[in-house]
Amino acid sequence: MKYREHTVQEGTRILLHCCCGPCSTSSIERLRALGYSVELYYANDNIFPAAEWTKRLEELRRVASFFSCDIETAPYDHESWRDRVKGHETDSEGGERCSLCFSYNLELAALHAQEMGIKFFTTTLSVSPHKSSMTIFTIGESLEGFIPFNFKKKDGYRRSIELSTMLDLYRQDYCGCEFSRNR
């Protein structure tokens, strides 16, 4: 799959699955520049502990306020995520556990987009230099409405750091799950 940006009819709605506030900043900026009306979705059952999940949500709310975006939040259900990755607790970072996690979160986003009547969705996960965009895109290909935006491109990660600094956002030092935290 070759990544290329495109323009859309101004105001086309897109649901943006958000892993955290910092990664959302440059992703929102890029989608808006392309003409999308961005709606945020926070569904991250992988994040542990619950206090970390809440802290990341609060930072995302600050980003939503700054960009005047609507935000929806899925209830926190860490045990369902643990069931999905069971047997992969000791996988290396970037391995099968991460693919299962991406799949879990993208499926939630696809379902929510459908429930909201939003034709397209994507994820902020591709902004991180620690995540394989191609793995994310391959998983997303199987989900109706997924658009593969590589938010790392055009200095997206650097821009996310700039915006995070400007907004004084908390930047976490691990992906989110207890297994990545222990590495």
Secondary structure, 3 states (H helix, E strand, C coil): CCCCCCCCCCCEEEEEECCCHHHHHHHHHHHHHCCEEEEEEECCCCCCCHHHHHHHHHHHHHHHHHHCCEEEECCCCHHHHHHHHCCCCCCCCCCHHHHHHHHHHHHHHHHHHHHHCCCEEEEHHHHCCCCCHHHHHHHHCCCCCECCCCCCCCCHHHHHHHHHHHHCCCCCCCCCCHHHHCC
